[in-house]
Amino acid sequence: MHNLIHWISSYASVLAILVTLGVAVLLVCCLECTNCPSREKDDIFSRHEV
């Protein structure tokens, strides 16, 4: 357990960057998707489309 905590604390900045990039990619993919089936079903997207 101590080794795991030490590894996470050593690579915390790398993990934070990877998580941030992953979330950014998911947001871009979802927002740029024109034929996304969830947009047609979702009330929030249909009410707030630009």
Order of alpha helices (4+ residues) and beta strands (2+ residues): alpha-alpha-alpha-alpha
